[in-house]
Amino acid sequence: MRYFIFLFFPVLLFSQVITPRDTLYLKNGQVFPCSITSIEKNLVKVLSDEEGVESAASVTRINKIFLEDNGIIYTSENGYSNTMDYFETYTTKRIDRWEKELQRSEEEKERQKELEERKKQRLQQIAEKNIYTPEPDDEVRDYSGNVENKWSFGVYYVPEFSGELSYYRVYSLDDDNYYITSNSASSLFESHLTYSVLKNLRLFIDVGFISVSDESRSETHTRYIEGDSESDYGYDNEADYKFLNINFGCKYYLTGLKENRVRAFVSAGFGKQLAFIEQKAEDLFSDDEPDYQLDNNMKEFLEEMNSPWNFNIGFGAEYYFNKSLSLYSAIKIYYLRRTAEYNERYLNDTYTRSSQREIKNSGFNTRIGLGLNFYF
């Protein structure tokens, strides 16, 4: 019984099996597809397609050899069709080419592996955030998460108020007369700064400023028909009201509503209005010094009346043009509470009078506005 002898030994030439490109036709009739790595006078080394290891075959057992790009290079009747140097050069160059092909294949595998790993990480992030984040090539993109942008800054405009954002003027506050007037401010601008602490939760601070000036002049002239007596009196009043509104709170975003560009949110917060008031009154027609002394804390009283605490809740929706710019609208309900104390001391040649008033005021107002946010 005749045996075809192969000497097997592993080699680390390639990281994967090369597709067979050559063929050995054995004298016993067997056909052996392979890839030839070396040709010697009495020995042919090949890479098998099954094990990926290099083997050696004795030329005495071979009927003919087919070599890629060269055709039949050996027959048992005629021997080799070219020199050993030619075959050595050819097989060496071909092995170099195979190694480059395998290197490119390995690089492609690494790239595919990296893409798969990134996809797994993205899916894991989506599962953790519980929001939809499409692939970069998807037609609809999710701009609403803005995970990379922790901060946002914007402006918020409130054109109208339901209820009154009031400033108070006191005309008189004594035993007989007690008048406090309320005037409604027409509009409000606020700056809006937020910071993301969780996937759908942002802390915010709002700062707004209102300035109101009030000037009035009153004159009365009296002339009597009989006699030459007459009287003139009048006052020139000026008041300057400045209000600084500061609010702190949080905003919680709900799921996207339309193509992941629009998200609803709810908010809650608290804050305070700080008032800075200057008043001046001038008697137009009297140069006489008054025969009494009046001391009061009118300025402090007015500032306290105009510095209420507030608690607010609201809801709205935000539309994202891209990951850096959005437009939003919100409706907020404010509960405001203020407390102020007025103290007065009146002194003349006859008597001294002291009076004290404490005022507590609370109420609700509703503000509807429109804002623009920049994320960074």
DRENDO-1510 file (C-alpha; in Angstrom, 1 decimal, always signed):
<recs>
REC; n; res; u; v; w
REC; 1; MET; +0.0; +0.0; +0.0 .
REC; 2; ARG; +1.5; +3.3; -1.0 .
REC; 3; TYR; +1.2; +6.2; +1.3 .
REC; 4; PHE; +1.3; +9.9; +0.5 .
REC; 5; ILE; +3.5; +11.3; +3.3 .
REC; 6; PHE; +2.9; +14.9; +4.7 .
REC; 7; LEU; +5.1; +16.4; +7.4 .
REC; 8; PHE; +2.8; +18.7; +9.4 .
REC; 9; PHE; +4.1; +21.6; +11.5 .
REC; 10; PRO; +2.3; +24.7; +12.5 .
REC; 11; VAL; +3.5; +28.1; +11.3 .
REC; 12; LEU; +2.4; +31.6; +12.3 .
REC; 13; LEU; +2.5; +33.0; +8.8 .
REC; 14; PHE; -1.1; +34.1; +8.6 .
REC; 15; SER; -3.9; +34.9; +11.0 .
REC; 16; GLN; -6.5; +33.2; +8.9 .
REC; 17; VAL; -6.7; +30.5; +6.2 .
REC; 18; ILE; -5.7; +31.6; +2.7 .
REC; 19; THR; -8.2; +30.6; -0.1 .
REC; 20; PRO; -6.6; +27.7; -2.1 .
REC; 21; ARG; -5.1; +29.0; -5.3 .
REC; 22; ASP; -3.0; +26.0; -6.5 .
REC; 23; THR; -3.5; +22.3; -7.0 .
REC; 24; LEU; -1.5; +19.1; -6.5 .
REC; 25; TYR; -2.4; +16.1; -8.6 .
REC; 26; LEU; -1.2; +13.0; -6.9 .
REC; 27; LYS; -0.1; +9.8; -8.7 .
REC; 28; ASN; -2.8; +7.8; -6.8 .
REC; 29; GLY; -5.5; +9.9; -8.5 .
REC; 30; GLN; -6.2; +12.2; -5.6 .
REC; 31; VAL; -6.5; +16.0; -6.2 .
REC; 32; PHE; -5.3; +18.3; -3.4 .
REC; 33; PRO; -6.3; +22.0; -3.5 .
REC; 34; CYS; -3.7; +24.1; -1.6 .
REC; 35; SER; -1.6; +27.2; -1.6 .
REC; 36; ILE; +2.0; +26.6; -2.4 .
REC; 37; THR; +4.5; +28.5; -0.2 .
REC; 38; SER; +7.8; +27.0; -1.4 .
REC; 39; ILE; +9.0; +24.9; -4.3 .
REC; 40; GLU; +12.2; +22.9; -4.0 .
REC; 41; LYS; +13.6; +20.3; -6.4 .
REC; 42; ASN; +12.3; +17.3; -4.4 .
REC; 43; LEU; +9.9; +18.9; -2.0 .
REC; 44; VAL; +6.8; +21.2; -2.3 .
REC; 45; LYS; +5.6; +23.1; +0.8 .
REC; 46; VAL; +1.9; +24.0; +0.8 .
REC; 47; LEU; -0.7; +25.7; +3.1 .
REC; 48; SER; -3.8; +23.5; +3.5 .
REC; 49; ASP; -7.3; +25.0; +3.4 .
REC; 50; GLU; -8.5; +23.0; +6.4 .
REC; 51; GLU; -5.9; +23.4; +9.2 .
REC; 52; GLY; -4.2; +26.6; +8.1 .
REC; 53; VAL; -0.8; +25.0; +8.7 .
REC; 54; GLU; +2.1; +24.4; +6.4 .
REC; 55; SER; +2.7; +20.9; +5.1 .
REC; 56; ALA; +5.4; +19.3; +2.8 .
REC; 57; ALA; +4.8; +16.8; +0.0 .
REC; 58; SER; +7.4; +14.7; -1.8 .
REC; 59; VAL; +7.7; +15.4; -5.5 .
REC; 60; THR; +8.0; +11.6; -6.1 .
REC; 61; ARG; +4.3; +11.2; -5.2 .
REC; 62; ILE; +3.1; +14.0; -7.4 .
REC; 63; ASN; +1.9; +13.6; -11.0 .
REC; 64; LYS; +1.6; +17.3; -11.8 .
REC; 65; ILE; +1.5; +20.7; -10.2 .
REC; 66; PHE; -0.8; +23.7; -11.0 .
REC; 67; LEU; +0.5; +27.1; -9.9 .
REC; 68; GLU; -1.6; +30.2; -9.9 .
REC; 69; ASP; -0.9; +32.5; -12.9 .
REC; 70; ASN; +1.6; +29.9; -14.3 .
REC; 71; GLY; -0.6; +26.9; -15.2 .
REC; 72; ILE; +1.1; +23.5; -15.1 .
REC; 73; ILE; +4.6; +24.0; -13.8 .
REC; 74; TYR; +5.5; +20.3; -13.2 .
REC; 75; THR; +4.8; +16.9; -14.6 .
REC; 76; SER; +6.3; +13.6; -13.6 .
REC; 77; GLU; +7.3; +13.0; -17.3 .
REC; 78; ASN; +8.9; +16.3; -18.1 .
REC; 79; GLY; +9.8; +17.8; -14.7 .
REC; 80; TYR; +9.7; +21.5; -13.9 .
REC; 81; SER; +8.8; +24.1; -16.6 .
REC; 82; ASN; +11.1; +26.8; -15.1 .
REC; 83; THR; +14.1; +27.2; -12.8 .
REC; 84; MET; +14.1; +26.9; -9.0 .
REC; 85; ASP; +15.2; +30.6; -8.7 .
REC; 86; TYR; +12.1; +31.7; -10.6 .
REC; 87; PHE; +9.8; +29.7; -8.4 .
REC; 88; GLU; +11.5; +31.0; -5.2 .
REC; 89; THR; +11.1; +34.6; -6.4 .
REC; 90; TYR; +7.5; +34.0; -7.4 .
REC; 91; THR; +6.4; +32.3; -4.2 .
REC; 92; THR; +8.2; +34.9; -2.0 .
REC; 93; LYS; +6.5; +37.8; -3.7 .
REC; 94; ARG; +3.2; +36.0; -3.5 .
REC; 95; ILE; +3.5; +35.4; +0.2 .
REC; 96; ASP; +4.3; +39.1; +0.7 .
REC; 97; ARG; +1.2; +40.0; -1.2 .
REC; 98; TRP; -0.9; +37.5; +0.9 .
REC; 99; GLU; +0.5; +39.1; +4.1 .
REC; 100; LYS; -0.6; +42.6; +3.0 .
REC; 101; GLU; -4.0; +41.3; +2.1 .
REC; 102; LEU; -4.4; +39.6; +5.4 .
REC; 103; GLN; -3.2; +42.8; +7.2 .
REC; 104; ARG; -5.8; +44.8; +5.4 .
REC; 105; SER; -8.4; +42.1; +6.3 .
REC; 106; GLU; -7.3; +42.3; +10.0 .
REC; 107; GLU; -7.6; +46.1; +10.0 .
REC; 108; GLU; -11.1; +45.8; +8.5 .
REC; 109; LYS; -12.0; +43.3; +11.2 .
REC; 110; GLU; -10.7; +45.6; +13.9 .
REC; 111; ARG; -12.7; +48.5; +12.4 .
REC; 112; GLN; -15.8; +46.3; +12.4 .
REC; 113; LYS; -15.2; +45.3; +15.9 .
REC; 114; GLU; -14.8; +48.9; +17.0 .
REC; 115; LEU; -18.1; +49.8; +15.3 .
REC; 116; GLU; -19.9; +46.9; +17.0 .
REC; 117; GLU; -18.5; +48.0; +20.4 .
REC; 118; ARG; -19.6; +51.6; +19.8 .
REC; 119; LYS; -23.0; +50.4; +18.8 .
REC; 120; LYS; -23.3; +48.3; +22.0 .
REC; 121; GLN; -22.2; +51.4; +24.1 .
REC; 122; ARG; -24.8; +53.5; +22.3 .
REC; 123; LEU; -27.6; +50.9; +23.0 .
REC; 124; GLN; -26.5; +50.8; +26.6 .
REC; 125; GLN; -26.7; +54.6; +26.9 .
REC; 126; ILE; -30.1; +54.5; +25.3 .
REC; 127; ALA; -31.3; +51.9; +27.8 .
REC; 128; GLU; -29.9; +54.0; +30.7 .
REC; 129; LYS; -31.4; +57.2; +29.5 .
REC; 130; ASN; -34.7; +55.7; +28.4 .
REC; 131; ILE; -34.8; +58.0; +25.4 .
REC; 132; TYR; -34.5; +57.4; +21.7 .
REC; 133; THR; -31.2; +58.3; +20.2 .
REC; 134; PRO; -31.1; +57.4; +16.5 .
REC; 135; GLU; -28.1; +56.5; +14.4 .
REC; 136; PRO; -26.2; +59.4; +12.9 .
REC; 137; ASP; -27.5; +58.5; +9.4 .
REC; 138; ASP; -31.1; +58.3; +10.5 .
REC; 139; GLU; -33.4; +60.8; +8.8 .
REC; 140; VAL; -34.9; +62.0; +12.2 .
REC; 141; ARG; -32.4; +63.1; +14.7 .
REC; 142; ASP; -32.9; +63.6; +18.5 .
REC; 143; TYR; -31.9; +67.2; +19.4 .
REC; 144; SER; -33.8; +67.2; +22.7 .
REC; 145; GLY; -31.4; +65.4; +25.0 .
REC; 146; ASN; -28.4; +67.7; +24.5 .
REC; 147; VAL; -26.4; +65.4; +26.7 .
REC; 148; GLU; -23.1; +66.9; +25.7 .
REC; 149; ASN; -24.3; +70.4; +26.6 .
REC; 150; LYS; -24.6; +70.8; +30.3 .
REC; 151; TRP; -25.3; +74.5; +30.3 .
REC; 152; SER; -27.9; +76.7; +28.6 .
REC; 153; PHE; -28.5; +80.4; +28.6 .
REC; 154; GLY; -31.6; +82.2; +27.3 .
REC; 155; VAL; -33.9; +85.1; +27.4 .
REC; 156; TYR; -37.6; +84.9; +28.4 .
REC; 157; TYR; -40.2; +87.6; +27.5 .
REC; 158; VAL; -43.5; +87.9; +29.2 .
REC; 159; PRO; -45.7; +90.4; +27.3 .
REC; 160; GLU; -48.8; +90.2; +29.5 .
REC; 161; PHE; -49.8; +89.3; +33.0 .
REC; 162; SER; -53.0; +87.8; +34.2 .
REC; 163; GLY; -53.4; +89.5; +37.6 .
REC; 164; GLU; -51.0; +92.3; +38.5 .
REC; 165; LEU; -47.3; +92.6; +38.9 .
REC; 166; SER; -47.7; +95.7; +41.1 .
REC; 167; TYR; -45.8; +98.5; +42.5 .
REC; 168; TYR; -47.3; +100.4; +45.4 .
REC; 169; ARG; -47.5; +104.1; +46.1 .
REC; 170; VAL; -48.6; +105.5; +49.4 .
REC; 171; TYR; -50.2; +108.9; +49.3 .
REC; 172; SER; -51.1; +109.2; +53.0 .
REC; 173; LEU; -50.9; +106.9; +56.0 .
REC; 174; ASP; -52.2; +108.4; +59.2 .
REC; 175; ASP; -55.2; +108.0; +61.5 .
REC; 176; ASP; -57.7; +109.5; +59.1 .
REC; 177; ASN; -56.5; +108.6; +55.6 .
REC; 178; TYR; -55.0; +105.4; +54.3 .
REC; 179; TYR; -54.4; +105.1; +50.6 .
REC; 180; ILE; -52.3; +102.6; +48.7 .
REC; 181; THR; -52.5; +102.5; +44.9 .
REC; 182; SER; -51.5; +99.6; +42.7 .
REC; 183; ASN; -50.2; +99.9; +39.2 .
REC; 184; SER; -49.6; +97.1; +36.7 .
REC; 185; ALA; -46.3; +96.8; +34.9 .
REC; 186; SER; -46.8; +95.9; +31.3 .
REC; 187; SER; -44.0; +93.5; +30.3 .
REC; 188; LEU; -41.0; +91.6; +31.7 .
REC; 189; PHE; -37.7; +90.3; +30.4 .
REC; 190; GLU; -35.8; +87.6; +32.2 .
REC; 191; SER; -32.5; +85.9; +31.7 .
REC; 192; HIS; -32.6; +82.1; +32.0 .
REC; 193; LEU; -29.6; +80.0; +33.0 .
REC; 194; THR; -29.8; +76.2; +33.5 .
REC; 195; TYR; -27.5; +73.3; +34.4 .
REC; 196; SER; -28.2; +69.7; +33.7 .
REC; 197; VAL; -27.8; +67.4; +36.8 .
REC; 198; LEU; -29.7; +64.4; +35.4 .
REC; 199; LYS; -30.7; +63.1; +32.0 .
REC; 200; ASN; -34.1; +65.0; +32.1 .
REC; 201; LEU; -33.6; +67.3; +35.0 .
REC; 202; ARG; -32.2; +70.8; +34.9 .
REC; 203; LEU; -31.7; +73.4; +37.7 .
REC; 204; PHE; -32.3; +77.0; +36.7 .
REC; 205; ILE; -31.9; +80.6; +37.9 .
REC; 206; ASP; -34.0; +83.4; +36.4 .
REC; 207; VAL; -33.1; +87.1; +36.7 .
REC; 208; GLY; -35.4; +89.8; +35.6 .
REC; 209; PHE; -35.4; +93.6; +35.9 .
REC; 210; ILE; -38.2; +96.2; +35.8 .
REC; 211; SER; -37.8; +99.9; +36.0 .
REC; 212; VAL; -40.8; +102.3; +36.5 .
REC; 213; SER; -40.6; +106.1; +36.8 .
REC; 214; ASP; -43.5; +108.2; +38.0 .
REC; 215; GLU; -43.7; +112.0; +37.9 .
REC; 216; SER; -46.7; +114.2; +38.9 .
REC; 217; ARG; -47.3; +117.9; +39.4 .
REC; 218; SER; -50.3; +119.5; +41.0 .
REC; 219; GLU; -51.1; +123.2; +41.3 .
REC; 220; THR; -54.1; +125.1; +42.8 .
REC; 221; HIS; -54.7; +128.8; +42.6 .
REC; 222; THR; -57.5; +130.6; +44.4 .
REC; 223; ARG; -58.5; +134.3; +43.9 .
REC; 224; TYR; -61.3; +135.9; +45.9 .
REC; 225; ILE; -63.8; +138.3; +44.2 .
REC; 226; GLU; -64.0; +140.6; +47.2 .
REC; 227; GLY; -60.9; +141.6; +48.8 .
REC; 228; ASP; -57.4; +141.0; +47.6 .
REC; 229; SER; -56.7; +137.7; +49.3 .
REC; 230; GLU; -55.4; +134.8; +47.3 .
REC; 231; SER; -53.8; +131.4; +47.9 .
REC; 232; ASP; -51.5; +129.1; +45.9 .
REC; 233; TYR; -50.4; +125.7; +46.6 .
REC; 234; GLY; -49.0; +122.7; +44.7 .
REC; 235; TYR; -46.6; +119.8; +44.8 .
REC; 236; ASP; -44.0; +118.3; +42.4 .
REC; 237; ASN; -43.6; +114.6; +43.0 .
REC; 238; GLU; -41.0; +112.2; +41.5 .
REC; 239; ALA; -40.6; +108.5; +42.1 .
REC; 240; ASP; -38.2; +106.0; +40.6 .
REC; 241; TYR; -39.0; +102.2; +41.1 .
REC; 242; LYS; -36.5; +99.5; +40.2 .
REC; 243; PHE; -37.3; +95.9; +40.7 .
REC; 244; LEU; -34.9; +93.0; +40.6 .
REC; 245; ASN; -36.5; +89.5; +40.3 .
REC; 246; ILE; -34.5; +86.4; +41.2 .
REC; 247; ASN; -36.0; +82.9; +41.0 .
REC; 248; PHE; -34.4; +79.5; +41.6 .
REC; 249; GLY; -36.0; +76.1; +40.6 .
REC; 250; CYS; -35.8; +73.0; +38.6 .
REC; 251; LYS; -37.2; +72.0; +35.2 .
REC; 252; TYR; -38.1; +68.3; +34.4 .
REC; 253; TYR; -38.4; +67.3; +30.7 .
REC; 254; LEU; -40.9; +64.7; +29.6 .
REC; 255; THR; -40.6; +62.5; +26.5 .
REC; 256; GLY; -40.4; +63.9; +23.0 .
REC; 257; LEU; -43.7; +64.6; +21.3 .
REC; 258; LYS; -42.9; +65.2; +17.6 .
REC; 259; GLU; -40.0; +63.8; +15.7 .
REC; 260; ASN; -38.0; +64.1; +18.9 .
REC; 261; ARG; -37.6; +67.9; +18.3 .
REC; 262; VAL; -40.3; +69.0; +20.8 .
REC; 263; ARG; -40.3; +68.1; +24.5 .
REC; 264; ALA; -42.8; +69.1; +27.2 .
REC; 265; PHE; -41.6; +70.1; +30.6 .
REC; 266; VAL; -42.8; +71.0; +34.1 .
REC; 267; SER; -41.1; +73.4; +36.5 .
REC; 268; ALA; -41.2; +74.5; +40.1 .
REC; 269; GLY; -39.4; +77.3; +41.9 .
REC; 270; PHE; -39.2; +80.0; +44.4 .
REC; 271; GLY; -37.8; +83.5; +44.5 .
REC; 272; LYS; -38.0; +87.1; +45.6 .
REC; 273; GLN; -38.4; +90.5; +44.1 .
REC; 274; LEU; -36.0; +93.1; +45.5 .
REC; 275; ALA; -37.2; +96.7; +45.2 .
REC; 276; PHE; -35.0; +99.9; +45.1 .
REC; 277; ILE; -37.1; +103.0; +45.5 .
REC; 278; GLU; -36.3; +106.7; +45.4 .
REC; 279; GLN; -39.0; +109.4; +46.0 .
REC; 280; LYS; -38.8; +113.2; +46.1 .
REC; 281; ALA; -41.6; +115.7; +46.8 .
REC; 282; GLU; -41.3; +119.5; +46.6 .
REC; 283; ASP; -43.7; +122.2; +47.8 .
REC; 284; LEU; -44.0; +124.6; +44.9 .
REC; 285; PHE; -45.4; +127.8; +46.6 .
REC; 286; SER; -44.4; +127.7; +50.3 .
REC; 287; ASP; -40.9; +128.7; +51.5 .
REC; 288; ASP; -41.9; +128.7; +55.2 .
REC; 289; GLU; -40.4; +126.1; +57.4 .
REC; 290; PRO; -43.1; +123.7; +58.8 .
REC; 291; ASP; -44.0; +124.1; +62.5 .
REC; 292; TYR; -43.9; +120.4; +63.0 .
REC; 293; GLN; -41.6; +117.5; +62.6 .
REC; 294; LEU; -42.5; +114.3; +60.8 .
REC; 295; ASP; -40.3; +111.2; +60.9 .
REC; 296; ASN; -41.2; +107.9; +59.1 .
REC; 297; ASN; -39.7; +104.9; +57.4 .
REC; 298; MET; -41.6; +105.5; +54.2 .
REC; 299; LYS; -38.7; +104.4; +51.9 .
REC; 300; GLU; -38.2; +101.1; +53.8 .
REC; 301; PHE; -41.9; +100.5; +53.9 .
REC; 302; LEU; -42.3; +100.9; +50.2 .
REC; 303; GLU; -39.4; +98.6; +49.5 .
REC; 304; GLU; -40.8; +95.9; +51.7 .
REC; 305; MET; -44.2; +96.2; +50.0 .
REC; 306; ASN; -42.5; +95.8; +46.7 .
REC; 307; SER; -40.3; +92.9; +47.7 .
REC; 308; PRO; -42.6; +89.8; +47.9 .
REC; 309; TRP; -41.5; +86.2; +48.1 .
REC; 310; ASN; -43.0; +83.9; +45.5 .
REC; 311; PHE; -43.5; +80.2; +44.9 .
REC; 312; ASN; -44.3; +79.2; +41.3 .
REC; 313; ILE; -45.2; +76.2; +39.2 .
REC; 314; GLY; -45.4; +75.9; +35.4 .
REC; 315; PHE; -45.4; +73.8; +32.3 .
REC; 316; GLY; -44.5; +74.4; +28.7 .
REC; 317; ALA; -42.9; +72.9; +25.6 .
REC; 318; GLU; -39.5; +73.4; +23.9 .
REC; 319; TYR; -38.7; +73.1; +20.2 .
REC; 320; TYR; -35.1; +72.3; +19.2 .
REC; 321; PHE; -33.8; +73.7; +15.9 .
REC; 322; ASN; -30.5; +71.9; +16.6 .
REC; 323; LYS; -28.4; +70.8; +19.5 .
REC; 324; SER; -27.5; +74.4; +20.4 .
REC; 325; LEU; -30.6; +76.4; +19.9 .
REC; 326; SER; -34.2; +76.0; +21.0 .
REC; 327; LEU; -37.4; +78.0; +21.3 .
REC; 328; TYR; -39.8; +77.5; +24.2 .
REC; 329; SER; -43.1; +78.7; +25.6 .
REC; 330; ALA; -44.3; +78.4; +29.2 .
REC; 331; ILE; -47.1; +79.3; +31.5 .
REC; 332; LYS; -46.4; +79.9; +35.1 .
REC; 333; ILE; -48.6; +80.5; +38.1 .
REC; 334; TYR; -47.1; +82.6; +40.9 .
REC; 335; TYR; -48.2; +82.9; +44.5 .
REC; 336; LEU; -46.8; +86.1; +46.0 .
REC; 337; ARG; -46.7; +87.2; +49.6 .
REC; 338; ARG; -45.5; +90.4; +51.1 .
REC; 339; THR; -45.3; +91.9; +54.6 .
REC; 340; ALA; -44.4; +95.5; +55.5 .
REC; 341; GLU; -44.5; +97.7; +58.5 .
REC; 342; TYR; -44.9; +101.5; +58.5 .
REC; 343; ASN; -43.8; +103.6; +61.5 .
REC; 344; GLU; -44.5; +107.4; +61.8 .
REC; 345; ARG; -43.8; +110.0; +64.5 .
REC; 346; TYR; -45.4; +113.4; +64.4 .
REC; 347; LEU; -44.1; +116.2; +66.7 .
REC; 348; ASN; -45.2; +119.8; +67.2 .
REC; 349; ASP; -45.4; +122.4; +70.0 .
REC; 350; THR; -48.5; +121.0; +71.4 .
REC; 351; TYR; -48.3; +117.2; +71.3 .
REC; 352; THR; -46.5; +114.1; +70.0 .
REC; 353; ARG; -48.1; +111.3; +68.1 .
REC; 354; SER; -46.7; +107.9; +67.1 .
REC; 355; SER; -48.4; +105.5; +64.7 .
REC; 356; GLN; -47.7; +102.0; +63.3 .
REC; 357; ARG; -49.3; +100.0; +60.6 .
REC; 358; GLU; -48.5; +96.4; +59.5 .
REC; 359; ILE; -49.6; +95.3; +56.1 .
REC; 360; LYS; -49.8; +91.7; +54.8 .
REC; 361; ASN; -50.7; +91.0; +51.3 .
REC; 362; SER; -50.8; +87.9; +49.1 .
REC; 363; GLY; -52.2; +86.8; +45.8 .
REC; 364; PHE; -51.7; +84.9; +42.6 .
REC; 365; ASN; -50.8; +85.9; +39.1 .
REC; 366; THR; -50.2; +84.1; +35.8 .
REC; 367; ARG; -47.5; +84.8; +33.4 .
REC; 368; ILE; -47.3; +83.4; +29.8 .
REC; 369; GLY; -44.1; +84.0; +27.9 .
REC; 370; LEU; -41.8; +83.0; +25.1 .
REC; 371; GLY; -38.1; +82.3; +25.4 .
REC; 372; LEU; -35.0; +81.4; +23.4 .
REC; 373; ASN; -32.3; +79.0; +24.7 .
REC; 374; PHE; -28.6; +78.6; +23.7 .
REC; 375; TYR; -27.0; +75.3; +24.8 .
REC; 376; PHE; -23.2; +75.0; +25.4 .
</recs>
